[in-house]
Amino acid sequence: MVAKTRIFFQRRTIGLAFLIIAFVILTISAIFNSINSKKSIEIVYAQNLVSLNPYTYSDFNNSRLNYMFEALVGFSEDLKIIPKLAVSFGSVSNTHYKFRLKNNIYFHNNSHLDANLIKEILDSAKNIDSQKPLLENIQEVVVTGDYTFDIILKNPDYLLLSKLASVPIALLSQDVEANPIGTGPFILKAQTNNQLYLEPFANYHAHKAKFNQLLLTTIENQSQRLEYSQNKPHILAIFGMSPVLKESLEKTGLSLQTYIDGSTNFFLYNYTRKLSNNIDFQSRLSQAINLDMDFFEFSQGMGKDTNQLLASGVFGFNPQISTDDLFEQTDTRYYPQILLPKGFEKLSEKLSEALNKHYIYPEFSFENLYQLDSQKIVSDYDLIFFGFKSDFYDGQSLFSTFLTDSQFNFGRYKNQKAQELYDSLSQIEKPKERQKVLQQLSSLILDSQNKLAEPLFENKVYYALNQRYQLKPRLDGFLDLTLISL
């Protein structure tokens, strides 16, 4: 009996030991995961960076670079202008604005920001293509003190502050591509093909982040993004997630969120080529897109078809615009050259199916617009895929891009009446009056005799958010990580 009792106690002791070891391992693992989550935050994106240059125009580019670069002013969640680098600002007249900078702003190389440097940066940025539409109306930047300066305009512009919210302040004396230096809350430490590694900037002038590392990762395949994010509690958000994955996301502790970013996609007509001037071709293209193209299916619920260029979240949206009347079709065949972005092969397949029903047989090329010479685009393609977002939530930015000789008016579109209406906007301050003019412009640029473009689909921005946090992105997908409380 004694021997048996001893064996029983030995077995029980061994069992307890295993339980204690297992408990210790689980506890250490939990602590380790907790420490890791506090040390790092990771955000996963669907598209890679175009460039580290903050003056490269791209929504999904800016959503990451905004962690490193700031503007004089910014947008609040309710689209009101708020201070950023400028602590105060105001207008003396409709062509004269005064600004005061914070006195404790440093760049990531620890050089100090003052009014003289702001003048130098804004004067230089006027010569950058992407910044010209934003800054060309500035006649002069006048320094009035160490941290105060005035901006004098050539003509009244009631969107000046909105435009300045999209002008990053970066050290242009440096190579901004190889060595990006801004004033933002995070500083770039390393980069791989699909990841940026950032750390909080020690000398940041405002509220600092409470974690040690920020990883911005790109995984183009949606299923792989979800798989990568499983069992990683430090992942804050995944951008570009379809609503069809809602249940799968919830199982991993992520909730599906959405926001309107005011963006839309369309085909620009290239009026330097014969086919784009063909009304029969235009009407068939419109019918194919409106009748036979399922953008919801193509985008897995993250896009919806639209019949105008201004997305429904943008001021200037015109509910009176309807699709073209149906035209009787002949059996004439058309063979357009169409430029799509890289990675849009699935869209080309769906478009071919729809277009073929209307005797249109497209040949697609897949290139990055920013890597092509503008003249090559104009000479080689009948239709040019373009994605546009009104950064100021006011349709004027769309018209300033395509009613002028900007670098993006690839199709050489011109409309004198629309230009006159657009010019009148500089004198209109009241939002309702501006909206009325913008709606008139919407009608003009979709006139069947002289269309700027053929609308395709609006983006519905879905993203997955870690259920432990309550954060909403800005219009450009930027999440204010300094608000996270770990």
Secondary structure, DSSP 8 states (H G I E B T S, - for coil): -HHHHHHHHHHHHHHHHHHHHHHHHHHHHHHHHHHHHHHEEEEEESS--S-S-TTS--HHHHHHHTTT-B-SEEE-TTS-EEESSEEEEEEEETTEEEEEE-S--B-TT--B--HHHHHHHHHHHTTSGGGHHHHTTEEEEEE-SSSEEEEEESS--TTHHHHHTT--B--TTS-TTTS----SSEEEEEE-SSEEEEEE-TT-SS---SSSEEEEEE--SHHHHHHHHTT-TTEEEEES--GGGHHHHHHTTEEEEEE---EEEEEEE-TTSTGGG-HHHHHHHHHHHHHH--HHHHTTTSEEE-SSSS-TTSBT--TT----------S--B--EEEE-TT-HHHHHHHHHHHHTTTB--EEEE--GGGS-HHHHHHH-SEEEEEEE-TTSBTHHHHHHHSSS-TT-TT----HHHHHHHHHGGG--SHHHHHHHHHHHHHHHT-TTS-SEEEEEEE-EEEEEETT------TTS---GGG---
